[in-house]
Amino acid sequence: MVNHANVRMMLRTYGKQLTSAKRLARFRRALQLSHSQDEVTISREAKRRELVERIAREIIENLIVSNTDNPVVGKILHQLEHETGKHYVFEYPLDGTDVQILHDTQTGANEVTGPERQEVMQRLWQITLARVDETML
């Protein structure tokens, strides 16, 4: 003989388990959805940052040394000059070595070397990154 109370208790237990399973499934879906949105956001930010760095590198390696009339390059060099109080000229020597940084003095153009060169290049990189980042959509 079937005991109706036991059947009801068993069905109630299964119902609770089913409700818990549905709740857990909704929680997992919500967690995966938020996690995938974070990945998309991080991915977009990482891609944008990579693009900004690539453009900044191109500006430094090609446009700054070519004395172009590009307005972005002009603003970068103007800001560097304003911050340092010196007018810098960037050139590639004919032998193909690394870029030379020259600044005007009363005795003529002097090459910037050592720690000052590193500081100028670092500040040039930071200014260029910021300027490219501002101008990108």
C-alpha positions in Angstrom: 0.0 0.0 0.0 1.1 3.5 -0.8 1.4 6.0 2.0 0.1 9.3 0.7 2.0 11.3 3.3 5.4 9.8 2.2 4.6 10.5 -1.5 3.7 14.1 -0.6 6.9 14.5 1.4 9.0 13.0 -1.4 7.4 15.3 -4.0 7.9 18.3 -1.7 11.7 17.3 -1.4 12.0 17.0 -5.2 10.2 20.3 -5.6 12.7 22.0 -3.3 15.6 20.4 -5.1 14.2 21.5 -8.5 13.7 25.1 -7.2 17.3 25.2 -5.8 18.6 23.8 -9.2 16.7 26.5 -11.1 18.1 29.2 -8.8 21.6 27.9 -9.1 21.3 27.8 -12.9 20.1 31.4 -13.0 23.0 32.4 -10.8 25.5 30.6 -13.0 24.0 32.3 -16.1 24.2 35.7 -14.5 27.8 35.1 -13.3 28.9 33.9 -16.8 27.1 36.9 -18.4 28.8 39.4 -16.1 32.2 37.7 -16.6 31.9 37.7 -20.4 31.0 41.5 -20.3 34.1 42.1 -18.2 36.2 40.2 -20.8 34.7 42.2 -23.6 35.3 45.5 -21.7 38.9 44.5 -20.9 39.4 43.3 -24.4 38.2 46.5 -25.9 40.3 48.6 -23.6 43.3 46.5 -24.3 42.8 46.7 -28.1 42.4 50.5 -27.8 45.5 50.9 -25.7 47.4 48.7 -28.1 46.3 50.9 -31.0 47.1 54.1 -29.1 50.6 52.8 -28.4 51.1 51.7 -32.0 50.1 55.2 -33.3 52.3 56.9 -30.7 55.3 54.8 -31.7 54.7 55.6 -35.4 54.5 59.4 -34.5 57.8 59.2 -32.6 59.6 57.0 -35.0 58.5 58.7 -38.2 56.7 62.0 -37.9 58.7 63.8 -35.2 62.0 63.2 -36.9 60.7 64.2 -40.4 59.9 67.8 -39.2 56.3 67.4 -40.5 53.7 70.1 -40.2 51.3 67.7 -38.6 49.2 69.6 -36.0 49.4 66.6 -33.5 53.2 66.5 -33.8 53.3 70.3 -33.4 51.3 70.1 -30.2 53.4 67.3 -28.8 56.7 69.2 -29.5 55.2 72.4 -28.1 54.2 70.7 -24.9 57.6 69.1 -24.5 59.3 72.5 -25.1 56.9 74.2 -22.7 57.6 71.6 -19.9 61.4 71.4 -20.4 62.1 75.0 -21.4 64.3 73.7 -24.3 63.7 73.4 -28.0 64.6 69.8 -29.2 65.3 68.5 -32.6 65.0 64.8 -33.3 67.1 63.3 -36.1 68.3 60.0 -37.4 72.0 60.0 -38.2 73.0 58.8 -41.7 74.7 55.7 -40.3 71.2 54.4 -39.2 71.8 54.4 -35.5 69.2 55.4 -32.9 67.5 58.8 -33.0 69.6 61.7 -31.9 68.1 64.4 -29.7 69.7 67.9 -30.2 68.9 71.1 -28.3 70.0 74.6 -29.1 72.4 76.4 -26.8 74.4 79.6 -27.1 77.3 77.6 -28.5 75.2 75.8 -31.0 73.3 72.5 -31.1 74.3 69.9 -28.5 73.4 66.3 -28.4 71.3 65.2 -25.4 72.8 62.1 -23.8 72.7 60.0 -20.7 69.9 60.4 -18.1 68.7 63.6 -19.7 68.1 61.8 -23.0 66.2 59.1 -21.2 64.0 61.7 -19.4 63.3 63.5 -22.7 62.4 60.2 -24.5 60.2 59.1 -21.6 58.4 62.5 -21.4 58.0 62.5 -25.2 56.4 59.0 -25.0 54.0 60.1 -22.2 53.0 63.3 -24.0 52.5 61.4 -27.3 50.4 58.7 -25.7 48.2 61.3 -24.0 47.8 63.3 -27.1 46.9 60.3 -29.3 44.5 59.0 -26.6 42.8 62.4 -26.6 42.4 62.6 -30.3 41.1 59.0 -30.8 37.4 58.4 -30.8 
